[in-house]
């Protein structure tokens, strides 16, 4: 495995972890009474997710990793999926 593949896989793993956290918190909010701490947890999870996105853009551009923007497409797909969920 090359250095770039290792770095990409690290970001991909973090992406999946943070995405799972957001989905879990959202699912928890559907099935119980909402408290302010639940809202804060969701805000923090989303901010971490966006921070990972910004960091990945910067690092990938410096190291010339993911030039076909596969990682960015993952975020776009997740955002579209989130918007569809909000409609219902």
Residue pairs with C-beta under 8 A, 6 or more apart in sequence:
1 9
4 63
4 65
7 59
7 63
7 65
8 60
8 65
8 66
8 71
11 52
11 55
11 56
11 59
11 60
11 71
12 71
12 74
14 52
15 49
15 52
15 56
15 71
15 74
15 75
18 45
18 48
18 49
18 52
19 49
19 78
21 45
21 48
22 42
22 45
22 46
22 49
25 38
25 41
25 42
25 45
26 42
26 85
28 38
29 38
29 42
53 72
53 75
56 66
56 71
57 72
59 65
60 66
60 71
66 72
